[in-house]
Every structure is written in structure tokens, then in C-alpha cells.
Amino acid sequence: MKIFEPDYRHVVDAARNIKARRLPLYEHLISTHQMEKILGVVFADQIQGDQADKRAFFRSYCDFFWRMGYDTVSFECCIGPVMPGSGALGSHVEGVIKTRADFNRYPWAEIPERFWTAYRDPFDALAAVMPAGMKAIGGPGNGIFECVQDITGFEALCYIKADDPELYADLFRQVGETNGRIWQQFLDRYSDLYCVMRFGDDLGFKSTTLLSADDIRTHIVPAYKRIIDQVHARGKPFLLHSCGNIFNVMEDLIQTAGIDAKHSNEDQIAPFPVWAATYGDRIGNFGGIDTDAVCRLDRAAMRDYIHAVLAACEDKGGIAFGSGNSIPDFVPIEGYLNMVDIVRRWRGE
């Protein structure tokens, strides 16, 4: 196999719904522990060190993406963890906002500075070592819905909707404004480092959206639009990662929010070719193989699966291929490497 020469423009084309000259590989997240095993290099803990350590971390991190045949480096820093009292979403702790009084005394104004105190150094370290031909895809992680849940909890949020509709609306409004300020600062600082902007906001589960479609249209889509408008003003495309069955709000996400591309697919909801066939005339589609299939299928079966998906999507505009979710620690390394190798062989490498 000849030396791989990355070119981030392939991913930009896919995000703009243009068929790239070379099918790009894409992953939303890959466990650094998986990277360590594949590279044979221990580096994950370096992200916790000083700036020299962080640069060393990102040299290995970027080297992984380059060696695997990616044109971009996926990297985000999440807003949720820097929100005071957060953890109701990921750690299932009790939410810190239950009432109007809780909302009024919450330190909203502190969050942007807390974000930059926590994350300026990693972004700067990544910028210092980005390989030639590559750029990053990501940005401030967590979307509006996830950040609201992180300080209320989902169940408590549903009670707030019933008990205090004005507080319910204000939570989404305030999180939208706060996240918008963070995004504006991010774009001011790192537009040149990133070629595609992205956040993840899991709006659905297997059968439908977690909130009603009307609530998403009213409270979430406008906040998306304000951020995406900022991204577009910098000449960048925006990719939304959202798990679940979100067909009932896809038109709103495309027409009103203005997403350029969408990632995440699960075969129990709809195989990737369904997403590409339904929306491939308007947005780029990222994903391809259900993460469960990466875990279960042997190489021959995976080859058949991937080739069938790629054949079905041949004329569907912008496509970037990878798992339909991510590569966490539980994904067998052999399955992940098989997926990457099959795609790279399909594109002639």
C-alpha cells in the first residue's frame, strides 16, 4: 500500500453533499485506548499533562488518523462537563435545576470562560501539530438538548415542561444563547484549524424523538440555526450527529436549522442507504455500517455488508464512510481494522 496522502477537502466535499474524488473515512469518536492498542504506543494520559505533553498526545492522536487513512482528525471538547453541577445526563446524578429559583441563581455567565479555561490548551496543542493535508472536524461538543439534560435530567425536564412551561422554554433559550457565545469564540479562534464544524445532540431513540417534534421545532431548532448561521458565515459546513429515529424532524433540521450533513445510523431504525436515499439529494450523509455489525461480523460478512451499502449509495451525493455511531472500547479491534481495510481496498489502496 502506497503512503497515504490526506486531503481534508474530500471530507468538506462530502459534508457539502458533493461526491468526493476519494471516499473519505469518518468516525465521530474513537477510543484513545483503542488507538493505543493499534499503534502500540501509550499516549492517552498525556492529554492531562502540560502543554508539551498535550502536543505529544496530539502527535500520536493525529498519527493514528493518518495511518488509518482518514483525511480529517475528529476532535471535540464538550460543553456539558464545564457546566456547574452537570452530570445528570452522563453520570445520572440529580439535576441542579428544578425550579425557577434554581434557574435564576445558576451561573450562566461563567460557562464560556469555564469552557476556555478547560479547553484552550488542547485546541492550541492540536493546532500546533496538525499534519499537512489534514484539518479537524468537530468543535464544542454537546448540542442544546444534551446540555439542558445535563443540568436537569431527562425525567425532571419532562416534569418541568408540565409544571412550568415558561421555565422549560427558558432553559432551552438560555442554553442556546450560552452555547452560541462559546461557538462564536471558537469560530473566532479556530476556523482555520477546522474544516467541518460539528456537535452531537441525540434527539431520538429507536421509535421516535425523545421530545415531541413540536418541542424540537420550537425550542431546539432555532438555537441550532443561530449556531449554524455562524458556522456558515465562516464559510464552513455543519455536520449534526444525532442518534435515534429523528425522521419526524429531519425536514426542520435541513430546511430551518440548515444542517449540511448528518451522522449516525442504526440498522434497527433504518440502514444507512435509507438515510442516503431519503436525504442524499440535499445533505451529505456520514456513517454506513452499524456499530453492532462492526462488533459481530467476520471479515467476509463485513465485506459483503460494506460493499452492498456502498453500491446502494453510489449515486447519492456526499458520503463519508465509517461506523454509524463510534468506536468505543468494547468494539473488537479486529472488527474495526477490517472495516477500515475493506473501505480502503474498495477505494483502490
C-alpha positions as CSV (number, residue, x, y, z in Angstrom):
1,M,0.0,0.0,0.0
2,K,1.5,3.4,-1.0
3,I,1.9,6.1,1.5
4,F,-1.4,7.8,2.3
5,E,-1.6,11.5,1.5
6,P,-4.5,13.1,3.4
7,D,-6.6,15.8,1.9
8,Y,-9.3,17.3,4.1
9,R,-11.1,18.6,1.0
10,H,-12.6,15.2,0.5
11,V,-14.5,15.5,3.8
12,V,-15.6,19.0,3.0
13,D,-17.0,17.8,-0.3
14,A,-18.9,15.0,1.4
15,A,-20.3,17.5,4.0
16,R,-21.4,19.8,1.2
17,N,-23.1,16.9,-0.5
18,I,-20.6,16.6,-3.3
19,K,-19.3,13.2,-4.2
20,A,-15.7,13.2,-3.2
21,R,-13.0,12.1,-5.6
22,R,-11.9,9.7,-2.8
23,L,-14.5,8.2,-0.4
24,P,-13.5,9.7,3.0
25,L,-13.4,7.6,6.1
26,Y,-15.1,9.2,9.1
27,E,-15.6,8.4,12.8
28,H,-17.5,10.6,15.3
29,L,-15.3,9.2,18.2
30,I,-12.6,6.6,18.5
31,S,-11.5,5.5,22.0
32,T,-7.9,6.6,22.6
33,H,-7.3,3.2,24.3
34,Q,-8.2,1.5,21.1
35,M,-5.8,3.8,19.3
36,E,-3.0,2.9,21.8
37,K,-3.5,-0.8,21.1
38,I,-3.4,-0.3,17.3
39,L,-0.4,2.0,17.3
40,G,1.4,0.1,20.0
41,V,2.0,3.5,21.7
42,V,0.9,4.6,25.2
43,F,-0.2,8.2,25.0
44,A,-3.8,8.7,26.2
45,D,-2.8,10.1,29.6
46,Q,-0.6,12.8,28.0
47,I,-3.7,14.9,27.4
48,Q,-3.8,15.5,31.2
49,G,-0.2,16.9,31.3
50,D,1.4,20.2,30.5
51,Q,1.3,21.8,27.0
52,A,4.3,19.8,25.8
53,D,2.5,16.6,26.9
54,K,-0.6,17.7,25.1
55,R,1.3,18.3,21.9
56,A,2.8,14.8,22.3
57,F,-0.7,13.4,22.8
58,F,-1.9,15.0,19.6
59,R,1.1,13.9,17.6
60,S,0.1,10.3,18.4
61,Y,-3.6,11.1,18.0
62,C,-3.2,12.6,14.6
63,D,-0.7,9.9,13.6
64,F,-3.5,7.3,14.2
65,F,-5.9,9.1,11.9
66,W,-3.2,9.4,9.2
67,R,-2.1,5.8,9.4
68,M,-5.7,4.6,9.2
69,G,-6.4,6.6,6.1
70,Y,-8.5,9.5,7.4
71,D,-8.4,12.9,5.8
72,T,-9.5,14.6,9.0
73,V,-9.0,14.4,12.7
74,S,-12.2,14.1,14.8
75,F,-11.8,16.2,18.0
76,E,-14.3,18.0,20.2
77,C,-14.4,19.4,23.7
78,C,-17.8,19.1,25.4
79,I,-19.7,21.9,27.0
80,G,-21.6,19.7,29.4
81,P,-18.8,18.9,31.8
82,V,-17.9,22.5,32.4
83,M,-21.4,23.5,33.3
84,P,-21.6,23.8,37.1
85,G,-23.5,20.9,38.7
86,S,-23.7,19.0,35.4
87,G,-23.8,15.2,35.2
88,A,-27.5,14.4,35.1
89,L,-27.1,13.2,31.5
90,G,-24.0,11.1,31.5
91,S,-23.5,10.3,35.2
92,H,-27.2,10.2,36.2
93,V,-26.7,12.5,39.2
94,E,-29.6,14.6,40.3
95,G,-30.2,17.7,38.2
96,V,-29.3,21.1,39.7
97,I,-32.1,23.0,38.1
98,K,-35.7,22.0,39.1
99,T,-37.3,25.4,39.8
100,R,-37.3,29.0,38.6
101,A,-35.2,29.9,41.6
102,D,-32.6,27.3,40.6
103,F,-32.6,28.8,37.1
104,N,-32.2,32.4,38.3
105,R,-29.2,31.7,40.5
106,Y,-27.4,29.4,38.1
107,P,-24.1,31.0,36.9
108,W,-24.9,31.1,33.2
109,A,-22.4,33.9,32.5
110,E,-19.5,31.8,33.8
111,I,-19.8,28.9,31.4
112,P,-18.0,30.4,28.3
113,E,-14.9,31.2,30.4
114,R,-15.0,27.9,32.2
115,F,-15.1,26.3,28.7
116,W,-12.0,28.1,27.6
117,T,-10.1,27.6,30.9
118,A,-10.6,23.9,30.4
119,Y,-10.1,23.5,26.7
120,R,-8.0,26.3,25.2
121,D,-4.8,24.4,25.7
122,P,-6.0,21.2,24.0
123,F,-7.2,23.1,21.0
124,D,-3.9,25.1,20.8
125,A,-1.9,21.8,21.1
126,L,-3.9,20.3,18.3
127,A,-3.3,23.3,16.1
128,A,0.4,23.1,16.7
129,V,0.9,19.6,15.4
130,M,-1.8,19.1,12.7
131,P,-0.3,17.2,9.8
132,A,-0.1,18.6,6.4
133,G,-3.2,18.0,4.3
134,M,-5.4,17.3,7.3
135,K,-7.7,19.5,9.3
136,A,-10.1,18.8,12.2
137,I,-13.8,18.1,12.3
138,G,-15.7,18.9,15.5
139,G,-15.7,21.8,17.8
140,P,-17.6,22.5,21.1
141,G,-19.3,19.2,21.7
142,N,-22.8,18.7,23.1
143,G,-25.9,20.2,21.5
144,I,-28.7,22.2,23.1
145,F,-30.8,19.2,24.2
146,E,-27.9,17.4,25.8
147,C,-26.7,20.5,27.7
148,V,-30.2,21.1,29.1
149,Q,-30.5,17.4,30.2
150,D,-27.1,17.6,31.8
151,I,-28.3,20.1,34.4
152,T,-31.9,18.9,34.8
153,G,-32.0,15.2,33.9
154,F,-34.5,13.9,31.3
155,E,-37.2,12.8,33.6
156,A,-37.0,16.1,35.6
157,L,-37.1,18.0,32.4
158,C,-40.4,16.4,31.5
159,Y,-41.8,17.4,34.9
160,I,-40.6,21.0,34.3
161,K,-42.5,21.0,31.0
162,A,-45.7,20.0,32.7
163,D,-45.3,22.2,35.8
164,D,-43.6,25.3,34.5
165,P,-43.8,25.7,30.7
166,E,-42.1,29.1,30.9
167,L,-39.1,27.7,32.7
168,Y,-39.0,24.8,30.2
169,A,-38.7,27.3,27.4
170,D,-36.2,29.5,29.2
171,L,-33.9,26.5,29.8
172,F,-33.5,25.9,26.0
173,R,-33.3,29.6,25.3
174,Q,-30.6,30.2,27.9
175,V,-28.5,27.2,26.9
176,G,-28.9,28.2,23.3
177,E,-27.6,31.7,24.0
178,T,-24.7,30.4,26.1
179,N,-23.6,27.7,23.6
180,G,-23.9,30.3,20.9
181,R,-21.4,32.5,22.6
182,I,-19.0,29.6,23.0
183,W,-19.3,28.8,19.3
184,Q,-18.7,32.4,18.3
185,Q,-15.5,32.4,20.3
186,F,-14.5,29.1,18.9
187,L,-15.0,30.2,15.4
188,D,-13.0,33.4,16.0
189,R,-10.1,31.3,17.3
190,Y,-10.1,28.0,15.3
191,S,-11.9,28.4,12.0
192,D,-8.6,27.7,10.2
193,L,-7.9,24.6,12.2
194,Y,-11.3,23.0,11.5
195,C,-12.8,22.3,8.0
196,V,-16.2,20.9,9.2
197,M,-17.9,22.0,12.4
198,R,-20.0,19.6,14.4
199,F,-21.8,18.8,17.6
200,G,-23.6,15.8,18.8
201,D,-27.2,16.1,20.2
202,D,-29.0,12.8,20.5
203,L,-32.6,13.7,19.8
204,G,-34.1,10.3,19.5
205,F,-34.3,6.6,20.4
206,K,-35.4,3.6,18.4
207,S,-39.0,4.5,17.7
208,T,-39.2,8.4,17.7
209,T,-37.7,11.5,19.2
210,L,-37.3,11.9,22.9
211,L,-39.2,15.2,22.9
212,S,-42.2,15.9,20.7
213,A,-41.4,17.1,17.2
214,D,-43.2,20.4,18.1
215,D,-41.0,21.0,21.1
216,I,-37.9,20.3,19.0
217,R,-39.1,22.7,16.3
218,T,-39.9,25.4,18.9
219,H,-37.1,25.2,21.4
220,I,-34.1,23.4,19.8
221,V,-34.1,24.1,16.0
222,P,-33.9,27.9,16.4
223,A,-30.9,27.5,18.6
224,Y,-29.3,25.2,16.1
225,K,-29.9,27.7,13.4
226,R,-28.2,30.5,15.2
227,I,-25.1,28.5,15.7
228,I,-25.2,27.0,12.1
229,D,-25.6,30.5,10.7
230,Q,-22.4,31.5,12.5
231,V,-20.6,28.5,11.0
232,H,-21.9,29.3,7.5
233,A,-20.8,32.9,7.9
234,R,-17.2,31.5,8.2
235,G,-17.7,29.5,5.0
236,K,-17.7,26.1,6.8
237,P,-20.3,23.3,6.5
238,F,-22.0,21.9,9.6
239,L,-22.5,18.2,10.5
240,L,-25.1,17.2,13.0
241,H,-24.5,13.9,14.9
242,S,-27.8,12.7,16.3
243,C,-28.7,9.1,17.3
244,G,-32.2,7.7,17.1
245,N,-35.2,7.8,15.0
246,I,-35.5,11.5,14.1
247,F,-37.3,11.3,10.8
248,N,-40.1,13.4,12.1
249,V,-37.8,16.5,12.5
250,M,-35.3,15.9,9.6
251,E,-37.1,18.4,7.4
252,D,-36.8,21.0,10.2
253,L,-33.1,20.3,10.7
254,I,-32.5,20.6,6.9
255,Q,-34.7,23.4,5.9
256,T,-34.8,25.6,9.0
257,A,-31.7,24.8,11.0
258,G,-29.6,24.5,7.9
259,I,-27.5,21.4,8.6
260,D,-25.3,20.4,5.7
261,A,-24.7,16.8,6.7
262,K,-25.9,14.3,9.2
263,H,-24.2,11.4,11.0
264,S,-25.5,8.3,12.9
265,N,-27.4,5.2,11.7
266,E,-28.6,2.1,13.3
267,D,-30.0,-0.8,11.3
268,Q,-32.9,-1.4,13.7
269,I,-34.1,2.2,12.9
270,A,-33.0,2.5,9.2
271,P,-30.0,1.2,7.4
272,F,-27.6,3.8,6.1
273,P,-28.8,3.5,2.4
274,V,-32.3,4.6,3.6
275,W,-30.9,7.8,5.0
276,A,-28.9,8.4,1.9
277,A,-31.8,7.7,-0.4
278,T,-34.2,9.9,1.6
279,Y,-31.9,12.9,2.1
280,G,-29.0,12.4,-0.3
281,D,-30.3,15.0,-2.8
282,R,-30.0,17.7,-0.1
283,I,-27.4,16.9,2.5
284,G,-24.3,14.8,3.0
285,N,-24.6,11.5,4.8
286,F,-21.9,10.2,7.2
287,G,-21.9,6.7,8.6
288,G,-22.5,3.4,6.9
289,I,-22.1,0.3,9.0
290,D,-24.0,-0.3,12.2
291,T,-21.5,-0.4,15.1
292,D,-23.1,-3.7,16.2
293,A,-22.1,-5.1,12.8
294,V,-18.5,-4.0,13.4
295,C,-18.6,-6.0,16.6
296,R,-20.3,-9.1,15.3
297,L,-19.4,-9.7,11.6
298,D,-16.4,-11.7,10.4
299,R,-14.3,-10.2,7.6
300,A,-16.2,-11.9,4.7
301,A,-19.6,-10.9,6.0
302,M,-18.4,-7.4,6.7
303,R,-17.1,-7.1,3.2
304,D,-20.4,-8.1,1.8
305,Y,-22.2,-5.7,4.1
306,I,-20.0,-2.7,3.3
307,H,-19.9,-3.4,-0.5
308,A,-23.7,-3.6,-0.5
309,V,-24.0,-0.2,1.3
310,L,-21.5,1.5,-1.0
311,A,-23.2,0.1,-4.1
312,A,-26.6,1.4,-2.9
313,C,-25.2,4.8,-2.2
314,E,-23.1,5.2,-5.3
315,D,-25.3,8.0,-6.8
316,K,-26.4,9.6,-3.5
317,G,-24.1,12.7,-3.4
318,G,-21.8,13.3,-0.4
319,I,-20.9,10.2,1.5
320,A,-18.3,9.7,4.2
321,F,-18.0,6.1,5.5
322,G,-17.5,4.7,9.0
323,S,-19.5,3.3,11.8
324,G,-23.0,4.5,12.4
325,N,-22.0,5.7,15.9
326,S,-18.4,5.4,17.2
327,I,-15.6,3.1,18.1
328,P,-15.7,2.7,21.9
329,D,-13.6,0.3,24.0
330,F,-16.0,-2.6,23.5
331,V,-15.6,-2.7,19.7
332,P,-13.2,-5.6,18.8
333,I,-10.0,-4.1,17.3
334,E,-10.1,-6.8,14.5
335,G,-13.6,-5.6,13.5
336,Y,-12.6,-2.0,13.3
337,L,-9.4,-2.8,11.3
338,N,-11.4,-5.0,9.0
339,M,-13.9,-2.1,8.3
340,V,-11.1,0.3,7.6
341,D,-9.2,-2.1,5.4
342,I,-12.3,-3.1,3.4
343,V,-13.1,0.6,2.6
344,R,-9.5,1.4,1.7
345,R,-9.3,-1.6,-0.6
346,W,-12.6,-0.6,-2.1
347,R,-11.2,2.9,-2.9
348,G,-8.1,1.2,-4.5
349,E,-5.5,1.5,-1.8
